[in-house]
Amino acid sequence: MEKFVKELFTEEILDKTANFYGLSKENLKPVGGFENYIYGFAKGEKSYIVRISHSSHRTIDEVKSEMDFLYYLAKNGANVSMPIYTINKQLVEQIDCHDGSNFIVCAFTKAEGEAPSRQNATDKLYYNYGKTIGMFHRITKEYKESKGIKKRFTWDKDLIITNAHKYLPKEDANILKRLDEVVASIKAIETNKDNYGLIHTDVHFGNFFVKDDQLTVFDFDDCAYHYFASDIAIALYYLIFMAKEEEQHDYANRLMTHFMEGYLEENYLPKKDYLTIPLFLKLREIILYIVIHRTLNVEENRFAQVFINRYRDRIINNIPFIDLDLEKFFRNCR
């Protein structure tokens, strides 16, 4: 969260947010958040999550397009955390700030189950992980925005990419160079219905809960028009990026064996597009590097220091994120 946003986020904003759902601010309990403010609340016997986003991060039209996509996925059988209405019968509300900016408010049913981990993940979970993302990709091939909904942005228009030069120090000029190279390489991939569409873009272990090995996915805040291979890369990247290097291959092989079996049962992805996954692994590596510099105090934050020490030189020297025989996971599932 940027400093000026923290200064704008007052008790009054929290009070107005609570009022949208017939609550007082004391009913809202902070539950985390990285780019947004996230609170939990109970109403009756049900639990909900409210998300408060600053307009520097998402506009109200962008949040409305997210809600439209969520409803479309759910209508077609996807297991997602559904948005709820305010007392004004709106899915999205806006709170104006004194500087002319605003906060965008929306809330969702809380997903059932628990957060997964590498330690408790089963082969069936990994299979259903792939099956869930494969279903999203199959469904999105027919998605069209509802009347009055603006089309969601494309992946390369994300502010992390377009404003990267604002967040990195001058000594990271080579990181920006690598970003430009990777973005150019990805843009050179021809798009079609089988490899590109509106997707979640961030389905890692922090963005779904699991109950009986079944997933409920939430946090579509980053959804964008993007290549399907990116969603697969995200699953792989976040599972292993902070694991011990000597354990990464074992985790990756187990995930991809079962993930791709589930994915390919749900969705057709051309092999040549599947094999572009290393590009998207590198893109995520660079994007996370930028996000860390934008959001954290890299001089004091331990995670930031560990990540930078581990990955900065690898990015600059264009070393693959992981050397993995991706083809075998695709071949063994066909």
N, C-alpha and C positions, 0 to 999 in steps of 0.2 A: 504494500500500500504506500503510495507516495505521500510525502509529508503534508502537502497542502490539502489533500483529501482528509487526512486524519484531523486536521485543524477545523475542517468544515463539518465533521461528523460530531454533532453536539447532542446533548440530552434531548433537545427539542426534536431532532430528527428521529431519535429512537421513540419518543413519545408519539409522534405522528404515525410512525410505522405501526406501533402497537394498536393505535386507534383504528387503522384500516381493517383490523381483524377483531374488533370489539374487545380489545384487551388494554391493560395498562402496561407501561414499559417494564414494570417489575415482573410481568409474566414472561418476558423474553430472556432467555438464558444463552449467553455466548457459547458457541460450539466450534469456533475456529474461523477459518477464512484466510485466503492469501491475497487475492485480488478483489474480493468483496467482503462485506461484513455478513456473517452468518450467525443466525440465532435460532434456537429451538423454542417451541411452545406447545402446550397441551390444551386441547379444547374438548370437553366431554371426556371420552375414553380414547381419543385419538391424538397422535403426535404429529407435529408439523415442523417444517423448516422454512424460515423466512430469509430471503437474500436481499441485501441492500447494496446496490451498485452505483458508483459515481458516474456521471455522464462523460467524464474523461475516459472511462473504460468502455461503457456501452450506452448507446442512445436508447430512448424509449422505443423507437421503431425496431431497433435490433433485438431488444428483449421481446417485443411482440412477435417478431419472426421466429424466435426461439420457441415461444409458446405454441405457435402454429405448427411447427415441426414436431414438437412433443405430442400434440394431440393426434397428428397424422400417424405417427409411429404407434401410439397406443390403440388407435382405431383399427390398425392392421395387425394387432396381436403382439406387439413388442411389450416387454415388461419394463416399464419406466415409472419413475416417481412423478405423479401427476400434479399439475398446478391447481391451485384452488382460488376461488373468488374472494374478493374483499367484501366488506359490508356494502360497498357501492356497486357491487356486481361487476367488478372489473378484475381481470387477471393481472394487470400491470398498473401501478400507480406511480405518480411523480411528486416529489417534494422539492420545491424551489429553494435555492440557497441565496444568501445576500450578494454573492459575487456574480449572479446570473447563471451559474451552473445548477445542477440538480442531482438528486439521488433518485434512482429507479428501484421500486419495491415490488417483489413478487414472492409468493409462498407456494410450498409443495407439501404433499403428504410425505411423511417420513417413511423411507423404505424399510421393509421388514428384514430382520436378520442381523448379521454382524459383518464388520469389515473383514475381508480376507487377509491372509498373510502367506508368505512363502512357506512358513512352518506348518500351517494347517491346511494348505491347498491340497486337494485330491486330484487324481487324474480326471475324474468326472467333472470336477469344477473347471479344469482347464478346457475340457471338451465343450462344456456349456458356455464358457467364456468365448470361445471361437464361434460357437453356434449363435450366440446372442449378437455378436458383431456382424456375422454373416447375414443374419436376419435383418438387421438395420440396413445393411447395404442393399439387400434384395428389395426391401420395401422402398427405400429412397429413390430407386430407379424410376418410380412412377410419381414421385412427389411433385406437386405444383403448389405455389403459394395460394392461400385463400384470398378472396377478394378484399382489397384494402391493405393487404400485408406486403411490405416491401421485401424484395429479394435479399436474402442473407448475403453477407460479404464473402468474397473468395479468400482462400488461405493466405495469399500473398499481400492482402490489404490489412492484415492484422497489425495493430500498432506496434507490437514487439518487433516486427520486421521493418516496418516503414520508419519507425523512430529509433531504431537500434543505435544509430550514431549519437543520440542524445544520452544514452544510458551507459555507454562504455567509455573508459578513460582513453586518453590519446595513445597510450602504449599498447592498446588493444586494436590498433588499426588492422593488423593481420587477421583478427577474428572477423572484423567486418568484411574483409576481402574474402575470407572463406564463406561467409554468409552469402555474399553476392554470387559466388561461384555455384554454391549448392542450389540457391534459388533459381539461377539461370538453367542449371541442369534439369531441375524438376519441371520448369516451365516448358522445356523442350519436349517433354513427354506429351504426345498427342492425347487429348481427352476424348472419351466416348462414354456411352451409357454403362459399359461394363467395368470401367475403371475410375469413374469420377462422379461425384454427386454431393449432396448435403449430408454431412456426417458429424458425429459427435466430436471427433478429433482428440479426445483426451480420456479414453476409457481405460484408466489404470486402476489399481487396487483401491485407491482413495475415492473413486467415483462410482462405486457400486457396493451394495450389501449382498450377502449370501445367506440363504436359508435352504437347508436340504440340498445344497449344491446348485440351487437355482439363483440366478442373478436378478436384482432390480437395479437398473442404472439411473443415475441422477447427475445433476450438474452439467447441463448442456450449454453453459455459458460461452464456451469456446466453439460451439458448432459453426461450421463454415463449409463452403464448397471446396472440396479437397479430394485428393486421390485416395481410393480405398486402401491402397497399400500403406498409407500413413497410419490408419487405425491399427493395423497389425503390428507395425513398427512400434507404436506407442505401448502396446501390451508387452512386447518384448523388452523395450528400453527400460521401462519403469520397474519391471520385475528384477532386473539385474544390475542397474547402473551403480548402485551403492553396495552391491554384494562383493565379497572378497573375490579378487580376480581368479583365484584357483577354483572358485565354486561357480563362476558365471556360466561356463559351458554346460555343466550338469543341469543347472536351472533352466537354461535356454533350450536345451535338447528336450527336456521333459515337457516344458510348456508347449513348444512348437509341434511336437509329436501329436499331442491331443488337441491342441487349439486348432490346428489346420484341418484335422479330421472333422471337427464340428463346423468350422467355417465353410468348408467346401461342400458339406451336406446341405447348407442353406443357400449359398451364393456361388455363382460362377465368376471367377476372376481369372483372366488370361495369365498364363504362366509368365510371359514377358513382363507383365505389370507386377506380378508377385515378386519377381526377382529384382525389382527396383527398391525393395525394402531398405538396403544399406544407405541409400540416399536419404531416406526419411529418418533413419536412425541418426545420421549425421546432422540433419536439420534440427531434430529435437535436442541433440547435444548442444548445438550452438544457441538455440532459443532459450534453453534452460540457463545457460551461461549468462545470457543477456538479462533474463528475468531476475536472476540472483543479484546482478549488479544494480538493477533498477529498484529492487524491493528490499534487499538486506544490506546491513552494514558489513561489508566484506572484510573490514579490519577487525571486527569483533565477533561476528557470527561463525561458530565452529563449522556448521554444515557448509557454509559458503567457502570457507578456507579449504576444507577437505575436497570439495568439488573442484575448485579452481586448481588446486595443486595436482589433482588427478587427471583433469581433462584439458586444461589450457594448452599444453604443449601438443597433446594429441590432436586437438582441433587445428592448431597452427600448421602442424606437419601432415595434416590430412591422413591420419592413421585411422583405419576402419574402427568403428565402435566395438565390433566383435567379429572374429573370423569364424563364420558359421556356414556349414554346407546347407544352405536354404533349400536347394533343389530337392534333397531327399525327403523333406517334409511334404512337399507338394507331390512328388512322384508316388510316395507311399500311400497317399490318400485317393489317388485317381483309380 
